[in-house]
Amino acid sequence: MHVEVIGWDIGGAHLKAVALSETGAILDIRQYPCPLWLGLDRLESALSEAVSDFGIAPSCRHAVTMTGELADYFEDRAAGVKALISAMLRRFGAGRILVFAGRAGFLRADGMEPAHALDVASANWLASASLVARRLPRPALLVDIGSTTTDLIVLVNGEVRSRGYTDYDRLRYDELIYTGVVRTSAMTLADKLPFEGEWVNLMAEHFATTADIYRLTGELVEHTDQLPAADGGEKSIAGSERRLARLLGRDRHDAGPDQWRQLALCLRERQLSRIGRAVERQFSRNLLPADSPLVGAGAGCFLARVIAARSNRPYLDARDLLPRPATATTLSVSDCLPAAAVACLSFPLLTHA
């Protein structure tokens, strides 16, 4: 496998990578645990694993986007951007790395100015939206539900029509919601839930995550759950039941499997409701015809499909709009959309430089 270009999405919890051949075909897709809040050495380790897996040669070129600068390991976002780019330059050298700077386009990593830091910070959503918009020249709403966050982006006739750009503005406009299907703490989804015929207030402790919820509903894709469980325990049905029971101040043996699954379904409904309200807010902007499709992406695209069905709107899977990997891969392009986007969007720039 000769890798010509790799797109990297450096997140706060995962490093995602998509490799392209000399013709621009997708060769492989990988995701590595990368808990940046524990230090930059976690990125170094993940990069070492990727270099080994892909067989990255010194001639390989690289395109980078990120959200990892937000990790509280860094003093602020600008410091995070600087540190992450410096780490990539140390690993792969100058002259072969482009950094996605959102509306400023791609910039050479070795020519980055401090003033560009906030263009680069958390711009990965725009890379994803730009790639999907190129391939879907009709109104649509991109719904990218990942392990930690959900991005909602209006696309109109090949253009990205978001209101916000920064995390702050995108949070204000419901274009960024900090809820996902793996790492989100279950306690954030509800204040109280029905159990044994009573409304029970939930304990505000990080006892369980959404991975536990979707493991019990049978919707979790296990290979997307790469970090330790909330209690560091086993990732099994029993382990997830045990963790969810703690939210009620109960033990697993206090109820049966059907009751714990029902509790998981209640939490699932709360998360669906939160994302569904934000979807309706985007449609209320009057940029999208009522029958515009939802384009689902990410590890939680199964929720986007449910929201589309409930709102009687068509559903498209992003993986059907994007290049297919040349060989079978565990992950789909949709699972690592920002990494695929910066690889594909930068390919002409990197290979004709």
C-alpha positions in Angstrom: 0.0 0.0 0.0 1.6 3.3 -1.1 0.1 6.2 0.8 0.4 9.5 -1.0 -1.7 11.7 1.3 -3.1 11.3 4.8 -5.9 13.4 6.2 -5.7 13.8 10.0 -8.4 14.9 12.4 -6.8 15.6 15.8 -9.7 15.5 18.3 -9.6 15.8 22.0 -10.3 12.1 22.5 -9.4 10.4 19.2 -7.0 10.8 16.3 -8.6 9.9 13.0 -6.8 9.3 9.8 -7.8 8.6 6.2 -5.1 7.5 3.7 -5.2 8.3 -0.1 -3.3 6.6 -2.9 -1.5 8.5 -5.7 -4.7 8.6 -7.6 -6.7 10.0 -4.7 -8.5 6.8 -3.9 -9.2 6.0 -0.3 -6.9 3.2 0.9 -7.6 2.9 4.6 -9.4 4.6 7.5 -8.3 4.4 11.1 -9.2 5.8 14.5 -6.9 5.8 17.6 -7.6 6.7 21.2 -5.9 10.1 22.0 -7.0 11.6 25.3 -5.3 14.9 24.9 -6.3 16.1 28.3 -3.7 13.7 29.6 -0.9 15.3 27.6 0.7 15.6 24.2 2.5 12.3 24.6 -0.9 10.7 23.9 -0.9 12.3 20.4 2.7 11.2 19.9 1.8 7.6 20.8 -1.3 7.6 18.5 0.8 9.0 15.6 3.5 6.3 16.1 0.8 3.6 15.9 -0.6 5.2 12.7 2.8 5.5 11.1 3.3 1.8 11.7 -0.2 0.8 10.5 -0.2 2.8 7.3 3.5 2.3 6.6 3.9 6.1 6.1 7.0 7.0 4.1 9.0 10.2 4.4 7.5 11.3 1.0 3.9 11.2 2.2 2.0 14.5 2.4 -0.4 15.4 5.1 -3.5 17.5 5.7 -4.6 18.4 9.2 -7.7 19.6 10.9 -8.5 19.6 14.6 -10.7 20.2 17.6 -8.1 18.9 20.1 -6.9 22.5 20.8 -9.9 22.8 23.2 -8.5 20.1 25.5 -7.9 21.6 29.0 -4.3 20.5 28.8 -3.7 23.7 26.9 -3.7 27.2 28.3 -6.1 28.4 25.6 -7.1 27.5 22.1 -4.4 29.4 20.3 -1.8 27.6 22.5 -3.5 24.3 21.6 -3.4 25.0 17.9 0.3 25.9 18.1 1.2 22.8 20.1 -0.7 20.4 17.8 0.8 21.8 14.7 4.3 21.8 16.2 3.8 18.1 17.1 2.9 17.3 13.5 5.9 19.3 12.2 8.2 17.4 14.6 6.8 14.1 13.3 6.6 14.7 9.6 8.9 17.6 8.8 8.3 21.0 7.2 7.1 21.4 3.6 4.7 18.4 3.5 1.8 19.5 5.8 -1.2 21.7 5.0 -3.5 22.9 7.8 -7.2 23.5 7.2 -7.9 27.1 8.3 -11.6 27.1 7.5 -12.6 30.2 5.5 -8.9 31.0 5.0 -8.4 27.7 3.1 -5.4 25.5 3.5 -2.2 27.0 4.9 1.3 25.6 5.1 2.0 24.3 8.6 5.5 25.7 8.5 4.2 29.2 7.5 1.4 29.5 10.1 1.1 32.9 11.8 -0.4 33.3 15.3 -3.2 35.3 13.7 -4.4 32.1 12.0 -4.9 30.1 15.1 -8.5 30.8 15.6 -9.2 30.1 11.9 -7.8 26.7 12.4 -9.4 26.0 15.8 -12.3 23.6 15.6 -12.8 24.1 11.9 -13.2 20.4 11.1 -17.0 20.7 10.7 -16.5 23.1 7.8 -14.2 20.7 6.0 -16.8 18.0 6.3 -19.6 20.3 5.1 -17.6 21.6 2.2 -16.9 18.1 0.9 -20.5 16.9 1.3 -21.7 20.2 -0.4 -19.6 19.5 -3.4 -21.1 16.1 -3.9 -24.7 17.1 -3.1 -25.7 20.2 -5.1 -29.2 20.5 -3.5 -30.6 21.8 -0.2 -29.9 19.4 2.7 -29.1 19.3 6.4 -25.8 17.6 7.3 -26.3 15.8 10.7 -22.9 14.5 11.9 -23.4 12.7 15.2 -20.0 11.6 16.6 -18.8 10.1 19.8 -18.9 13.4 21.7 -20.6 16.1 19.6 -23.3 16.7 17.0 -22.8 19.1 14.1 -25.8 20.5 12.2 -24.9 22.3 8.9 -27.3 23.7 6.3 -26.2 23.1 2.7 -27.9 25.0 -0.1 -27.0 24.2 -3.7 -23.5 23.3 -3.1 -22.8 26.0 -0.5 -22.3 25.9 3.3 -24.9 28.2 4.9 -24.0 28.1 8.6 -24.6 31.0 10.9 -21.7 30.4 13.3 -18.1 29.8 12.8 -16.5 29.5 16.2 -17.6 27.0 18.8 -19.2 29.7 20.8 -21.4 31.0 18.0 -22.2 27.5 16.8 -23.3 26.5 20.3 -25.6 29.6 20.4 -27.2 28.7 17.0 -27.7 25.0 17.8 -25.2 24.1 15.0 -23.0 22.5 17.5 -24.4 20.4 20.3 -22.2 18.7 22.9 -23.9 15.4 22.8 -22.7 12.2 21.1 -23.3 8.4 21.1 -20.2 7.2 23.0 -18.5 9.6 25.4 -21.4 11.9 26.5 -22.1 11.5 30.2 -25.5 9.9 30.6 -26.3 12.3 33.5 -26.5 15.2 31.1 -29.4 13.9 29.2 -32.1 14.1 31.9 -32.9 15.4 35.4 -35.2 12.5 36.2 -36.5 9.4 34.6 -39.5 7.0 35.1 -38.5 3.8 36.9 -40.8 1.2 38.5 -43.7 3.6 38.1 -42.1 6.6 39.8 -40.2 9.6 38.6 -36.7 9.3 40.0 -34.1 12.1 40.1 -30.8 11.1 38.6 -27.5 11.4 40.4 -25.3 14.0 38.8 -22.3 11.8 38.7 -20.3 10.5 35.8 -21.4 6.9 36.4 -22.3 6.0 32.8 -21.9 7.3 29.2 -24.0 7.1 26.0 -22.0 4.1 25.0 -23.7 2.2 27.8 -27.1 3.4 26.6 -26.5 2.3 23.0 -24.9 -1.0 24.1 -28.2 -1.9 25.8 -30.3 -0.7 22.8 -28.1 -2.8 20.5 -27.1 0.3 18.4 -23.5 0.9 19.5 -20.9 0.0 17.0 -18.4 -1.4 19.5 -15.2 -0.4 17.6 -16.2 3.3 18.0 -15.9 2.9 21.8 -12.2 3.1 22.3 -11.7 4.8 25.7 -12.3 3.3 29.2 -15.8 3.0 30.5 -16.9 5.6 33.2 -15.9 3.2 35.9 -13.0 1.6 34.0 -15.0 -1.6 34.0 -16.0 -4.2 31.5 -17.7 -3.1 28.2 -20.5 -5.6 28.2 -24.2 -5.7 28.7 -23.7 -6.5 32.4 -21.2 -3.7 32.8 -23.5 -1.1 31.1 -26.5 -2.2 33.2 -24.3 -1.8 36.4 -23.3 1.7 35.4 -26.8 2.9 34.4 -28.2 1.5 37.6 -25.9 3.7 39.6 -27.6 6.8 38.1 -30.7 5.8 40.1 -28.8 4.8 43.2 -29.5 1.2 42.6 -27.5 -2.0 41.8 -27.8 -4.1 38.7 -29.3 -7.0 40.6 -32.2 -4.8 41.8 -33.9 -5.1 38.4 -34.0 -7.3 35.3 -32.5 -6.8 31.9 -35.7 -5.5 30.4 -35.9 -2.7 33.0 -32.4 -1.6 32.4 -33.0 -1.6 28.7 -36.1 0.5 29.2 -34.1 3.0 31.2 -31.6 3.1 28.3 -34.5 3.7 25.8 -35.7 6.6 28.0 -32.3 8.2 27.9 -32.1 7.6 24.1 -35.4 9.5 23.7 -34.0 12.5 25.7 -31.0 12.6 23.4 -33.1 12.2 20.3 -35.4 15.0 21.5 -32.4 17.4 22.1 -31.0 16.8 18.6 -34.5 16.8 17.0 -35.3 20.3 18.4 -32.0 21.6 16.9 -32.9 20.1 13.6 -36.2 21.9 13.6 -34.5 25.1 14.4 -32.3 24.8 11.3 -35.3 24.1 9.1 -37.0 27.2 10.6 -34.4 29.4 8.9 -36.4 29.0 5.7 -33.3 28.1 3.7 -34.3 24.4 3.3 -37.5 23.2 1.5 -39.6 21.1 3.9 -38.7 17.9 2.0 -34.9 18.5 2.1 -33.0 15.4 3.2 -31.1 14.8 6.4 -27.6 13.6 5.5 -26.4 11.4 8.4 -22.7 10.9 9.3 -20.7 9.8 12.2 -20.8 7.0 14.7 -24.4 8.1 15.6 -25.8 8.4 12.1 -28.5 5.8 13.2 -30.0 8.6 15.3 -30.1 10.9 12.3 -32.0 8.2 10.4 -34.6 8.1 13.2 -35.0 11.9 13.3 -35.5 12.0 9.5 -38.2 9.2 9.7 -40.0 10.9 12.6 -40.1 14.2 10.7 -41.1 12.6 7.4 -38.0 13.8 5.7 -35.8 11.8 3.3 -32.6 10.4 4.7 -29.2 10.0 2.9 -26.1 8.4 4.4 -23.0 10.5 3.9 -21.1 7.3 3.0 -23.2 7.0 -0.1 -22.1 10.4 -1.3 -18.4 10.0 -0.7 -15.6 8.0 -2.3 -15.6 4.4 -1.3 -12.5 2.8 0.2 -10.6 0.8 -2.4 -10.4 -2.1 0.2 -12.6 -3.3 3.0 -12.1 -1.2 6.1 -13.6 -1.5 9.6 -14.5 2.1 9.7 -16.5 3.9 7.0 -15.7 7.3 5.5 -18.7 8.7 7.3 -17.1 7.7 10.7 -14.1 9.9 10.0 -15.6 12.5 7.8 -13.4 15.5 8.7 -10.2 13.5 8.1 -11.5 12.3 4.8 -12.6 15.8 3.9 -9.2 17.4 4.4 -7.5 14.6 2.6 -9.8 14.9 -0.4 -10.0 18.7 -0.5 -6.2 19.1 -0.2 -5.2 16.4 -2.6 -4.9 18.6 -5.7 -2.9 21.2 -3.7 -0.6 18.7 -2.1 0.1 16.6 -5.2 0.6 19.4 -7.6 2.7 21.6 -5.4 
